[in-house]
Amino acid sequence: MPLFSIVMPVYNNEKYFPIAVQSILQQDYEDFELIIVDDGSTDKTPKIADELAAQDKRIHVIHQKNQWIYASFNNGIKEARGSYIYIVNSDDRLMPGALSLMAQKVREYHPDIIWTKVVEHFCDSEQRIIEYDKRGRNGRVTQELYYGNTEEVRKGWTFFITSFLAYDQANLYRREIMQSQLFRNDVYGADVLYNISIADQIKSALVLPDPIYTYYVYENPDMNASFGKYYPYVHDMYNEIFEQYQDLFLKWNLPRKHYIEVLCKRRIVGLTTEVRGLLAENCPMTLEEKLEFIFYDCIDDTVKQCVEEINGAEEAESRILSGVRDLLVKETISKENKMYFVYELLDSLLRYEKDEDDIEKIEKAIHHPLNPMQIGNTFYKKLIQGRA
């Protein structure tokens, strides 16, 4: 039985998939199996996968009908024989020496999970890097940290969130734990929800400061699996993540002050993703529907709770108005549109020298019936105070 089972889902990726495989085969540690899950590809991917398996006995290929990525995770995990499981997407790469380092740490600590850093690079269509470490996550973890019992793990979980370790599946999991749960296959944030679902089982954890996983985000949005696309479920997904974490920490009897700011801030940050998603080419909504969603539906009870908990009105409004500004640059709104007050709000707020007409427009927009959260009010108050 190998120490590691590496699961690689792949769908129509004949160009980069062999490179991802080579990043594993060229590791200086050899006690692993590679399970390639071909998700019903229609290009040369199935043929390439079978050829690779014929050349290296450590490679096992599963061919399945198209079921989406998380079903591919699940089917690969079910077949895993290694003591630990690691998932690598088909256009990403393992860093050189990653497996030998993780093997050394397994021998030293025998943890239930090794949290590993994902370094995200912005690249062109040939994977030439345009911007290294695009989100600056590499610097969030700078030292090796070991959590040797359940209490330590639970106290450390908010760090796993803020350092973005618990926000994806690119971690080394003990096989028994990973096979005890399935990934959901209905939302792109299923990796976050998966880590919540197994949290009760994690009795020991190691955080590695060394970059292990290279993740590519392409400048061409069509090449990205989830970035730059519209998903109608995003708002509910972010709410569910917030609520599941809140329930988990409550069950663990963690002091509320230990986690509430972290959870609320992450939920407010999610507003940016929600609004930016409306800019995607695949969004079927009209401009009026987009603005009505942002100003009327987006700020629900969960978001209100987060804003109130951490006094986050200014940040929430900034994220919303920033996205709306980009939306109104892309699409033109007519004066007859019932959401035209949004244009007047932004136009007046952004005007360098504001007259009384601007102030009146801002005030009317804030109190508009389709703006129940009074988005823009924090900036209006500062404006009025500055004019006093």
Buried (B, 14 or more C-beta within 10 A) or exposed (E): EBBBBBBBBBBBBBBBBBBBBEBBBEBEBEBBBBBBBBBBBEEBBBEBBBEBBEEEEBBBBBBBEEBBBBBBBBBBBEBBEBBBBBBBBBBBBBBEBBBBBBBEBBEEBEBBBBBBBBBBBBBEEEBEEEEEBBBEBBEBBEEEBBBEEBEBBBBBBBBBBBBBBBBBBBBBBBBEBBBEBBBBBEBBBBBBBBBBBBBEBBBBBBBBBBBBBBBBBBEEEEBBEEBBBBBEEBBEBBBBBBBBBBEBBEEBEBEEEBBBBBBBBBBBBBBBBBBBBBBEEEBEEEBBBBBBBBBBEBBEEBBBBBBEBBEBBBBBBBBBBBBBBEBBEEBEBEEEBEBBBBBBBBBBBEEEEBEEEBBEBBBBBBEBEEBEBBBBBBBBEEBEEEEE
